[in-house]
Amino acid sequence: MLLLNALEFNLPLKNPVLIFSLILFIVLFVPILLNRVKIPPLIGLIIAGALIGPFGFNLMLRDSSVTLFGTVGLLYIMFMAGLEIDLIQFKKNSGKSVILGLYTFIFPMLIGTAVTYYVLHFSLMTSVLLASMFASHTLIVYPLLSKLGVAQNRAVTVTVGATMITDTLALLVLAAVAGMSTGEINNEFWIRLGIGVLLFALIVLFLFPIIGRWFFKINQESVSQYIFVLGMVFLAGFLAEVAGIEPIIGAFLAGLALNRHIPHTSALMNRIEFVGNALFIPFFLIGIGMLIDYRVFIKDWETLEVAAVMILCAMVSKYLACWLGQKTFGYTADERRIMFSLSNAQAAATLATVLVGYNIILGTDESGQPIRLLNEYVLNGTILMILVSCTIASFAAQKGGRNIALLEAEEQLDGNVLESEKILIPLLSENQIDELIQLSISIKSKKNTKGFYGLSVLGNSPTEVSNEKAAKKILDHAVQSAAATDHTLQPVLRYDSGTSQAIISVIQEQKISDILLGFTAGEGIEKVFPKELVEEILESSQATLFIYRPTQPLTTIKRQILVVPPNAETEAGFALWLIRVWSLARNTGTKLLVYGHENSLKFFRDLQVKHPVDIQFETFTNWDDFLLFSREVKQDDLFTVIMSRRLHRSYQSAMMRVPGLIEQYFKSNSVLLIFPIQGISSNLNDSGFRDLNMMPSVTENLLRLDEIGKTVLGIFKRNK
């Protein structure tokens, strides 16, 4: 017994090591058990929090540590929502977000105010404040939708944007009611709030990206980058509080501000999601559960009556808002389920509102008891409403998200098709690896996580054999770099008499579809990759060749300037490099500025309709005037040039001078040269798309790998 007391085994537990291990085991085993019965894990975490909390078995208290981690988890959810959102879709659907945000605010306000005023007989001020609780919502199910792979669905994008609008309006109602109840509201209050919110938004949306780009340029260390991002999130949350609004708005805007600098396929994004889903978000859900006191629901009927009215008001009003949003936007029933699941879950702003209202004392009754703006029945009913709304939202998200994921799945894909995309990265030095891996996962198809090969070449001489240890070290670095982004890279150590022979052999043996060669700034293209080597690779393989020189991290690039030669659209490789360039623009969030012939630009415009990116078009055909780009390309641009072999339709004589011009006039710019598959070597081929039809096994299989590729294939077939 003395030993148990010494180890602090008394309830509630006080030993921090034991408390932390208990929570970790809950986070580990609850999802595993509930997956078997198809119950969303977040519901299990909330219930687990109720069981171990002070109103359950009293295993632990909801102390400052739980509150701290819970706050981090809440801000994490909002930050990830802003970070994962497709900015192009967000801008495109901003009008819809405003409309849905107004729907999800107005319906709960009108219905909630009327019902609580006439049915529960609350005062008008109490009814308005209670209705604002119904209007606000928390993106609790967002991690669930993200795991299902539908985080960038249009319904998710619209609802996430609407959340910022709805919660801001609801919290403004809270501020107004709190001010009115204490007599502090006046013109000065609104002016101060308006100026504060405006300054806060300007700082986060304009200053944060500048700071982020500067930091990511000067610091490539993974831990430092993660700490920097976390610090920016909480700084944004604090600035939001200073401005007079909730920190969750600041976290969301921080996600939007840093969105372009943290690509969805990057190692940093993987770390952010991993830590959030493994630790902070589960802590938040468990902390929510610890608020639940089941005893108040059996103490008297009034609590159950208030809770039932609150739940019905919140659910019915949110469902009507989402139903009207579905009809307004022409969305599907599953997309309506997603909108409802995201907007129905109540937690953060709801708790903030009820606690503020509960702490506002309007006076005392005859017995001397305080008269609160929101009484204890509302407080207890709010906890039940949070549990019920999160449960229903989870099931709705699971059903709608799975249906959409199945609909978007590529049923026609089989193992043979997935194996068609294989990217080979010959590794010459260790300082190229991270940027080459980042580029490869930014241009790949969405479902490809294992089709990567790292090649290190050694000669057959005794001197070269002694360098085997250094070569293996480079390959190990590449494997680790790919693993940090949840991708698998297969190392290949090759002994051969020459680099080109080794590369060609691996291409043929592994059926490589794309080759990514990299060199560092200060090294000439023709010095690292002689013209003979490049030509030998091109002539001996049916693969798209990328030659990449990064002068800054890919995550800090602002624009991608793409130069397309005339007639490129008539060659077999056009569709293949087009989806690579498009994927790169989408995954990095960079603006795409395309220079080319109008016939080529037509395909970009058609693709833009279904898969929008931030894009601009300029007509360009005179390659003898190539140096005009020395005035157009800025320091933070990626200069991408589509090249061609001799005797092909897109070949321009000026291409012979491009490597030398790049070394002379574009020293400070990141450069990407792309040599496409071009099919038959004849400048007499006048039938458009004949080359494309020459290699259906190479082209069509690769295009079927993802939604962009299938759209490109459809565009080609329509234009044949």
Secondary structure as UniProt FT lines:
FT   HELIX           2..6
FT   TURN            7..8
FT   HELIX           16..36
FT   TURN            37..38
FT   HELIX           41..52
FT   TURN            54..57
FT   HELIX           64..84
FT   HELIX           87..92
FT   HELIX           94..118
FT   HELIX           124..135
FT   TURN            140..141
FT   HELIX           142..147
FT   TURN            148..149
FT   TURN            151..152
FT   HELIX           154..182
FT   HELIX           187..202
FT   HELIX           203..207
FT   HELIX           208..218
FT   HELIX           222..243
FT   HELIX           247..258
FT   HELIX           259..261
FT   TURN            264..265
FT   HELIX           267..275
FT   HELIX           276..280
FT   HELIX           281..289
FT   TURN            290..291
FT   TURN            294..295
FT   HELIX           296..299
FT   HELIX           301..329
FT   HELIX           333..344
FT   HELIX           348..359
FT   STRAND          361..364
FT   TURN            366..367
FT   STRAND          370..372
FT   HELIX           376..408
FT   TURN            411..412
FT   HELIX           415..418
FT   TURN            419..420
FT   STRAND          423..426
FT   HELIX           430..432
FT   HELIX           433..443
FT   TURN            446..447
FT   STRAND          452..458
FT   HELIX           462..465
FT   TURN            466..467
FT   HELIX           468..483
FT   TURN            484..486
FT   STRAND          489..495
FT   HELIX           499..510
FT   STRAND          514..518
FT   TURN            521..522
FT   HELIX           525..528
FT   HELIX           531..540
FT   STRAND          544..549
FT   HELIX           554..556
FT   STRAND          559..563
FT   TURN            566..567
FT   HELIX           568..570
FT   TURN            572..573
FT   HELIX           574..588
FT   STRAND          591..596
FT   HELIX           598..610
FT   STRAND          615..619
FT   HELIX           623..628
FT   HELIX           629..632
FT   TURN            635..636
FT   STRAND          637..642
FT   TURN            646..647
FT   TURN            649..650
FT   HELIX           653..657
FT   HELIX           658..665
FT   TURN            667..668
FT   STRAND          670..675
FT   TURN            683..684
FT   TURN            688..689
FT   HELIX           690..694
FT   HELIX           696..703
FT   TURN            704..705
FT   HELIX           707..719
//
